[in-house]
Amino acid sequence: MDRLLQFLLNTFIRRGNFRVTTSRGTILTFGDGSGPPVAIHLTSRAAEWGIILDPELKFGEAYMDGSLIVEQGSIADVLSIALGQKSELPQWARPQFLIRFLWRRLQQFNPRKRSRRNVAHHYDLDGRLYSLFLDADRQYSCAYFERPDQSLDDAQLAKKRHLAAKLRLTPDKKNLRILDIGCGWGGLGLYLAEFAGADVTGVTLSEEQHAIANERAMERGLSDKAAFRLQDYRDLNDRFDRIVSVGMFEHVGVNHFETYFNKAAELLKDDGVMVLHAIGRSEGPSVTNPWIAKYIFPGGYIPSLSEVLPRIEKSGLLVTDIEILRLHYAETLKHWRERFLAHREEVERIYDQRFVRMWEFYLAASEMSFREQNMMVFQIQMTKRQDVVPITRDYIMREEQRFRMLEDKRTTPLRLAGE
C-alpha cells in the first residue's frame, strides 16, 4: 500500500512541499520542496484506499471523518497544493470523471420537488450558522472588492451597488418592478427597494430565507416595497421591468438552462434589463465535484460560458455586457473561512465536530478552486433591444457614485454579523 501511494502521488504532486504519514507510520514526501511545508497523516487503510480509488470524493470524506489529520499547516494549505498542480485531476481518477460526466444530466435533473429538497439541504440549516460567518446583510455570494484591504461588509455593499448600477435604475425611472430570482435572505432586494425606490418581488425555495427576508422587510418598513415569496421561478406569471439573479443559477442544472432563459425572456418587459450573477468555469463543460454534490450542493452545477451563451441566444435575449470577476470570490471565501473558524466552537455546539470539518473543507476547497484553478464569477447583462442600455460602460461608475451618495444619507447604520 505504501509503495502504491508513493507511486501514484508522485505522478500527481510535482510542486510544493508535501509530506504524508501512512497508517503504517511510513513517511512519504512529494513535490519540489517549494513553499511552506504541509503534512498530513492518514490513520486508516480505508482512507488510503479511498484516496487511491476515488480521490475527489474520498479525500474530503477522510477529513470529515478524522481519518485524514493535518499535522502541519491547515486543510486550506493542503488543498492549495492539491489544487495547484498542473493537472486538475490525478491520472488515475480520470475514469471516475468520465463516468460522472456521462451521468451529469441525470444528477442535475431538477424538477420542482427535487429543487426544493436540494435547496433545503443547504439553505435551511440552523440560521445561527450563517450569522457567524457572513456579513451583516447575509450576502451568501461573491463580494466585489474595490480595494485589497476592503472589509467583507463593504465589499458586499459594493457588490449590491455594482449590480444596481448595471440594472439601470436611474432617478427618472420611478416605481420599477424588479424580480429577484433566488433572493436569499432579501439583502439585495431590500437595497433596491430602499435606494432605488423600486417595487421588488423576490422568490426563493428556502423556507428559512423566505421567513427571514419578509421579517427584515417589515423591520425596515419596506414591506410595501419588497415582498418575498416561497415560489419556484418557473411558476411566475407576470412582467417585470428588471430581473436580477445572484448565486441561484448554479442550482438550475444543465438540463434546465433553456427553461431558465426562456422564462426570463417571458417575464422581462420589452424595454427591460436583466443581470445574471453566477459562478462559472473558464474552461469547457465539466462535472460537479462529487464531494460537493453529495454533502454541500446536491443538484448543483457550475457552467462554462460556452454552455450558457447558446441558451441565451435561443431565448431571444441579447447580451449587452459580460464582466468576469476572477479572484473576488477567493477573497470572499477567505473571509468566510476565517470567520467560520473563529466561531468553530459555536458551530460545534449547534451541530458537531464532523459538521465543522465538513464546512471547513467546503470553504477551503471552494476558495482554492478560485485561487488555484479555473473558477470565476460572471455577470451577464441582457436586454431585448439594442438601445435599452448606453453604448459605453462609463454609466456604471456614475451610477455607483450616485448610490454611494444615497448610502451616505442612510440613517440606520449597518450592523456587524451576530449583533
N, C-alpha and C positions, 0 to 999 in steps of 0.2 A: 504493500500500500504506500509506504513512504517513498519508494522509488517511483511509483506511478505518479504520485503528487508532484515530486520533484520534476519529472519529465514534462508533465502537462503544464504546470505553472511556468516552467522555463520557456515554453513556447509562446506564452501569453505576456508575462510580465517582463518587459525588456527595459523599462525605465523606472526610476525610483529606488528607494532603499527599504526593502520589504522582507520581513522575517516571519516564518511560520514555524510554530512548535506543534508537532503532531501529537496524536493521542498516546503514542508510544514514547514521547519525550524527545524524538529526533528534531533537531533544529535545521531548517532549510532556509536558505537566503536567495533572494531574487532581485533582479533589477541591475541598474548600472551604478548604484551607490549614490546617485544624486538626490538632493533634497533631504528633509528631516527623516530620521528613521521611524519606521512604523512596524509594529509587531502584533501578531495575533496568536492565539492558542486554540487549536481545535481539540476539544476534550473527548470526542467520541468517534468511533469508526463510522457511525451513521452519518455524522456531519461531513466526514471526509468523502464518503461515497456520494453523498448528496451533491457536494460541490463538484465532484468529477462528472456525475451523470446529468445534473441539471443545475448548473451554477446560477442561472438567472433567478430561479425560484428558491433553491435551497440555501444559497448564501444568506439571504435575508431571514429565512426561517431559522437558520442556525444561530444568528444573532438574537432573534426574538426569544428563542428557547434557552439561551445561555450556553449552548454548546460551542459557540464561537466567542471567545473572550478577547477583547482588545487590551493588550498588555502595554503597548507604548503608542502614544498618540490617541486619536479618537476614531470613532467609526466614520466620521467625515473624512479624516485623513486617509483611512483605509480605502474608502470609496473614491477619493481623489486619485489615488494611484491606480485602482482598478479601472476607473472610467477614463483615465488619462492616457491609456495605452493607445497605440496606433489603430488597433482593431477594436471595434465596439464589443465584439464577442470573441471568446476563445474559439479556435477552430473546432474543438471537439463538441461545442454547443450548437454548431450550425444546423445539424439535423432537427433538433427541437425547434429552432427558429423557423425552419421551412414548414414543419408540421403546423406550428401556430399561425403562420401566415396563411396557410390554406384554410384554416378553421376560423380566421378572424371575423368573417362576416356573421357566422353563427354566434360567436361570443358577443358581437356588437349589435345583435338584433334586439332593439329596444322598443317594443310596443308600450303602450301607456302604462299598463300594470307593472311591467318589469322596470320601466324608467323610474316609477315612483319608488319601487323597492330598492333600486340602486342608489337613488338619492338619499333615502332614509338611512342606508348603510353608513354613509359618511356624514351627512349634514344634520341628522337628528341625534347625534351624540349629545352627551350632557353639555348644556350650554356653558357651564363654567370652564370647560376645556378651552374653547375658543377665546374667551375673555382673558385667558392667561398669556396668550402669545400674539394675538392680533393687535392692530392699532385700536384707538378708541372708537372708531367708526365701524369696526369689524369688517374691514375690506379684506376678503379672502381671495385676492387675485394680485397680479403683478403690479407693484407700485411704479411710479415714474420719478426716477432720481434725477433732479435737475442739477444737483451738486453731489460730489462724492461723500461729503460729510452731512448730508441731509438726514434728518431723523425719519423714522418709518412713518410717523403720523403726518409729517409734512409731505413726504413723498406720495403717500396715498391721497392726500388732498390734491397734490399736483396732478395725479392720475385722473381724478374726477374733473378737475379744471380742464385738462387736456382733452378729455372726451367731450365735455360740454362745448368746448371751442369748435371741435370738428362737427358737432351736431347743428351748428349754425343757429344758435338761439339768440339772435340779435334783438335789441330792445324794441324794434319795430314789429316784431312778431309776437303778438300777445296771445296768451292762453293756448299755446300749442299743446296738442295732445301727444304725449310720449308713452311708448310702450317699452318697458324694461323686461326683456326675456331672461329669466333666471336672476331675479332681483336680489338674491341673498338676503341679508338682514336689513335691506332697504336703504343703505347708506347713499348710494348713487342717486336713487330715485328721490330721496329727501333733499339732496343737494340741488337737483334740477328743479324741484318744486320751490325751494327756498330762494335760490339765487337767479333762476330764470323765470320764475312765476308760471311754470308750466303745470299742466294737469297730467299727473303721472299715474299710469297703471302698471304695477309690477306683478309678474307671475312667477311662482315657484312651486316645486313639488315637495318641498320640505315643510312639514308641519311646524317644526321648531322655528324656522326662518319666517314663515308666514305670520305666526303669532307675534314674534318679536318685532318684525317690521311694522305691523299695524300699531303695536303698542308704542313704538318710537314715534310714529306719525302723530299719535294722539298726544304724547308728552310734549311734542314740539309745536302743537297747534296747527298741524299741517294735514289733518285728516280730510279736510275739504279739497286738498290739492294732490294728495298722494294716497292711493288705495292699493293694497297688495292682496292678490288673490291666490288661493291654493288651486292652481289650474295648469293643465298642460297647454303649452303654446299652440299645439295643433288643434285645440278646441275653441280658439278665439274666432269670433266673427265680428270684426269691427274695422275701422280705418283710423290710421294714426298719421300725424304729421312727421313724427320722428320715431325711430326704433333704435334701441341700443341693447347690446347683449355683451356681458362681460363674464368670462370664465364659465360659461354654460355650454358653449359649442363643443367642448371636449367630451361632453356626456351624450352627445347626439348619436354617435356611431356612424361609421362609414356608409352603412346601408340607408341612412336617413338624411344624408346631406341634401339630396334633391328635394325631399319633402320640406326640409327646413327653409331653403331659399325660396321655393315656390310659395310657401305660406307667408314668408316675409314680404315677398312681392305683392301678394294678395292683400296684406294688411297695410302696406305703405301707400300713402296718397301719391298722386302723380307728381306733385312738387315736393315730395318728402325726402328725407335724408336718413340713412341707416348707418350705424357704425358698429362693427363687429370686432371685439377684442378677445383673442383666444391664443392659447399656446399652439405652436406649430413646430415642425421639424424642417430644418434647412435642406435636408436631402429628400430622397424619394419616399414612397409609401413604405410602411413598416408594420409592426405589431405592438400592442401594448405589452409592456414588461409583465410577465406572468405573476410576479410577486405583487406588483401594484394592482393588477386586475383582481387578484384573489383577496387581498387584505385592505386595500385603500379605495380604489375606484372601479368597482365591477361595472362592466359595460362601457367603460370609457375608452377613448382613443384620441391620440394627438396626431392630427393630419399634416400632410405636406401641402404647400400651396398648389402643387400640381393636382391634388385631389379636390381642392376647394374651388379654384377658379373656374373649371369647366362647369360646375354645378351652378355657380353664379351666372355665368353666361347663358345657360339654358333657361334660367328663371326669368330672364328679361331685365334683370337689374344691371346697372352699369357701374363698373368700378371706377371711382373718381380719385381715390388716393389709397396707397398702401404704405404703411410705416412698419419697419421691423425694429423691435426693441430686443437687443441682444442680451446684455448682462444685467439688465434691470431686475429680472426675476431671480437671478443668482443672488443679488444683494438683498432682495426682499426675503428670500428663503433663509439667508444667513441671519437676518434679524429675527425671523420667526424661530429658527432653531435655537439661537442664543436665549431668547425669551422663554422658550419651552423648557430648555434645560435649567434655567434659573428657577423654574417652578416645578421641577420634576417630582419633588416630594408631594406637592399638592395634587399633581396628576395621578401619582401612585395611590393617594388616598381616595381619589374619585374612582379609579379603575384598579390596576395592579401593575406590578413591575414589568410583566410581559408586554402590556399595552404601552408602557413608557418606552421600552426598547423598540417596539414596532413603530411608534411615531417618530422616535429619534432617527431610526433608519430611513423612514419615508422622507422626512425633511432633509436629511443629509444626502440621500440618493438623488432627490429632486434638485437640490442646489448644485451638486456636482454634475448632473446631466446638463444643466445650463452653463456651468463654468467650464467643463471639460469636453462636452460633446456638441451635438448639432441642434440643441433645443433653442427656441427663441419664442417671442410673442409677436403676433401680427395684429395690426389694427387696419381693417379694411373699411373704407368709406364707400357707400353705394347710393346711387340715386336712380331715378327712372328717366331723367332728362339730362342732357349735357349742360344746360345753363343754370342748374339749381345752385351750384356752389361756384365760388370765384375760380378763375383760371390760374391763379398763383396761390402759394401756400402762406403768404405773409398774414392773411387774415387770422390764422390760428394764433399767432403771437399777440395780435391786437386783442383778440377775444380773451385770451388768457389773462392779459393785463387788466381787462375790464372786470373779469371775475375776481381777480386779486383785490381790486378796489372794493368790490361788493363784500368780499370776505372780511376785509379790514373793518368794515362797519358792523360786523357781527356783534351782537350784544351778549350772547351766551358763549363763553369760552369753551373750546374743546376740552374734554376730559381725557385723562390718560386711561388706558385699558385697566379694568379692575377697580376703578374709582366709583 
